[in-house]
Amino acid sequence: MKAITYTSNGGPEVLTLTERPVPEPGAGEVRVRVEVSAVNPTDWKSREGTPPTGHQVPNQDGAGVIDAVGEGVPAERVGQRVWLFESAYQRPHGTAQEYTTVPSRQAVELPEGASFDLGAGLGVPALTAHRALTLADGGPHRLAPGALSGRVVLVAGGAGAVGNAAIQLARWAGATVISTVSGPEKAALATAAGAHHVVDYRRQDAAAEIRGIVPDGVHIVVEVAPGANADLNAKVAANGALIAFYANDQDTFTAPVRPSMVANLRWQGLLLYTVPAAAKDLGAAAVTEAVAAGALRGGPEAGLPYHRFPLERTAQAHEAVRDGAVGKVLIDVRAS
Ligand SMILES: NC(=O)c1ccc[n+]([C@@H]2O[C@H](COP(=O)([O-])OP(=O)(O)OC[C@H]3O[C@@H](n4cnc5c(N)ncnc54)[C@H](OP(=O)(O)O)[C@@H]3O)[C@@H](O)[C@H]2O)c1
């Protein structure tokens, strides 16, 4: 079968199209015929910085059809359409290959009618967004319709992949959603995703705008740039607010101490790989439910334009993500 692999860290040039044996699913695993692979920033960062132990196939996320199961996995799973998460985390089998294997729980049934494109785009962005939205004091621990009703969620960077998922999931869960963006085109994407209010942080006084929309403040912030936005977040946070940050725009950030104390703020980091498995399973179930309900979508109409590459151009797909492609970068594995 065709596979993209790398055997040493480096730039996109280390990605090589090779012929590899079709992997066999081990105990507790399923084998998936990959239709679509998706690229996230973590994929090029791992390629650059996490030493592979042999032939490493990149890309955590993807979607396809289960074609074989290992010992202990019900045979009925064969033929199931699935979306995948963490395929390549501490494993050599990412999704940039025609067949991959994953532990059974990391191949989640894709609801009827949901495309492989949508499924491939779920993993990292949607599970990260779900985690950020479920870390507040008192829960909820799992999103569902109404779970966030009465709450105000601020999504920083609503045109980003995680931001897009956070807007859609928060909206599905009943929150009032505000998003910041850097310009009009991104504002249109955040609006298409479902944000009730969009604030241009370059052209507007974001704190004043947000306080004007919600005088009592924001309950949850899904933060992509904790360094740049620490002051803004402290200014707009309601008492007891959670600021869940998932990216490192700077090595350190400075949180204003007294406002954080007075408003009982919680500044909480998250890294999806090390989030407890049980929380990720709750997230996977909620995300699948939102997809089935038509509340979590992909493509331009949902504010997430697709950019497609064939398997042999995986290096260019990695470059596109590293260069800040707006939307979702997908690789057509089956058609390659
Ligand atoms: N911790 C985790 O588990 C985890 C999970 C997923 C992703 N990540 C990390 O999170 C980052 C984003 O991932 P992604 O896939 O969503 O990337 P993406 O699609 O490129 O989105 C990043 C977004 O952040 C916005 N942004 C940057 N600075 C901003 C600021 N000061 N205020 C508001 N928005 C700002 C960008 O827009 P503008 O520049 O136009 O504002 C862009 O829309 C990456 O660094 C990735 O590695 C971490």
PDBQT file of the ligand as one rigid body, heavy atoms in Angstrom, charges set to zero:
ROOT
HETATM    1  N1  LIG A 401      -3.104  22.074  23.324  1.00  0.00    +0.000 N 
HETATM    2  C1  LIG A 401      -3.655  21.295  22.410  1.00  0.00    +0.000 C 
HETATM    3  O1  LIG A 401      -4.016  20.155  22.681  1.00  0.00    +0.000 OA
HETATM    4  C2  LIG A 401      -3.852  21.837  21.022  1.00  0.00    +0.000 A 
HETATM    5  C3  LIG A 401      -4.855  21.311  20.239  1.00  0.00    +0.000 A 
HETATM    6  C4  LIG A 401      -5.086  21.876  18.988  1.00  0.00    +0.000 A 
HETATM    7  C5  LIG A 401      -4.291  22.925  18.524  1.00  0.00    +0.000 A 
HETATM    8  N2  LIG A 401      -3.296  23.372  19.323  1.00  0.00    +0.000 N 
HETATM    9  C6  LIG A 401      -2.481  24.531  18.892  1.00  0.00    +0.000 C 
HETATM   10  O2  LIG A 401      -3.375  25.610  18.749  1.00  0.00    +0.000 OA
HETATM   11  C7  LIG A 401      -2.964  26.461  17.716  1.00  0.00    +0.000 C 
HETATM   12  C8  LIG A 401      -4.139  26.684  16.774  1.00  0.00    +0.000 C 
HETATM   13  O3  LIG A 401      -4.488  25.485  16.117  1.00  0.00    +0.000 OA
HETATM   14  P1  LIG A 401      -5.547  25.521  14.932  1.00  0.00    +0.000 P 
HETATM   15  O4  LIG A 401      -5.526  24.202  14.267  1.00  0.00    +0.000 OA
HETATM   16  O5  LIG A 401      -6.836  26.069  15.386  1.00  0.00    +0.000 OA
HETATM   17  O6  LIG A 401      -4.817  26.601  13.980  1.00  0.00    +0.000 OA
HETATM   18  P2  LIG A 401      -5.393  27.615  12.909  1.00  0.00    +0.000 P 
HETATM   19  O7  LIG A 401      -6.511  27.000  12.147  1.00  0.00    +0.000 OA
HETATM   20  O8  LIG A 401      -4.228  28.125  12.153  1.00  0.00    +0.000 OA
HETATM   21  O9  LIG A 401      -6.000  28.802  13.792  1.00  0.00    +0.000 OA
HETATM   22  C9  LIG A 401      -5.268  29.657  14.594  1.00  0.00    +0.000 C 
HETATM   23  C10 LIG A 401      -6.115  30.919  14.774  1.00  0.00    +0.000 C 
HETATM   24  O10 LIG A 401      -5.631  31.684  15.871  1.00  0.00    +0.000 OA
HETATM   25  C11 LIG A 401      -5.884  33.035  15.564  1.00  0.00    +0.000 C 
HETATM   26  N3  LIG A 401      -5.116  33.944  16.406  1.00  0.00    +0.000 N 
HETATM   27  C12 LIG A 401      -3.782  34.112  16.478  1.00  0.00    +0.000 A 
HETATM   28  N4  LIG A 401      -3.480  35.080  17.361  1.00  0.00    +0.000 NA
HETATM   29  C13 LIG A 401      -4.645  35.524  17.871  1.00  0.00    +0.000 A 
HETATM   30  C14 LIG A 401      -5.002  36.501  18.848  1.00  0.00    +0.000 A 
HETATM   31  N5  LIG A 401      -4.078  37.233  19.470  1.00  0.00    +0.000 N 
HETATM   32  N6  LIG A 401      -6.311  36.660  19.162  1.00  0.00    +0.000 NA
HETATM   33  C15 LIG A 401      -7.248  35.935  18.551  1.00  0.00    +0.000 A 
HETATM   34  N7  LIG A 401      -6.978  34.982  17.613  1.00  0.00    +0.000 NA
HETATM   35  C16 LIG A 401      -5.693  34.795  17.288  1.00  0.00    +0.000 A 
HETATM   36  C17 LIG A 401      -5.519  33.104  14.083  1.00  0.00    +0.000 C 
HETATM   37  O11 LIG A 401      -6.089  34.188  13.407  1.00  0.00    +0.000 OA
HETATM   38  P3  LIG A 401      -5.386  35.605  13.299  1.00  0.00    +0.000 P 
HETATM   39  O12 LIG A 401      -3.910  35.402  13.323  1.00  0.00    +0.000 OA
HETATM   40  O13 LIG A 401      -5.886  36.174  12.033  1.00  0.00    +0.000 OA
HETATM   41  O14 LIG A 401      -5.884  36.325  14.498  1.00  0.00    +0.000 OA
HETATM   42  C18 LIG A 401      -6.124  31.803  13.552  1.00  0.00    +0.000 C 
HETATM   43  O15 LIG A 401      -7.447  31.987  13.118  1.00  0.00    +0.000 OA
HETATM   44  C19 LIG A 401      -1.733  25.805  17.105  1.00  0.00    +0.000 C 
HETATM   45  O16 LIG A 401      -0.594  26.388  17.680  1.00  0.00    +0.000 OA
HETATM   46  C20 LIG A 401      -1.825  24.358  17.541  1.00  0.00    +0.000 C 
HETATM   47  O17 LIG A 401      -0.586  23.712  17.597  1.00  0.00    +0.000 OA
HETATM   48  C21 LIG A 401      -3.054  22.861  20.568  1.00  0.00    +0.000 A 
ENDROOT
TORSDOF 0
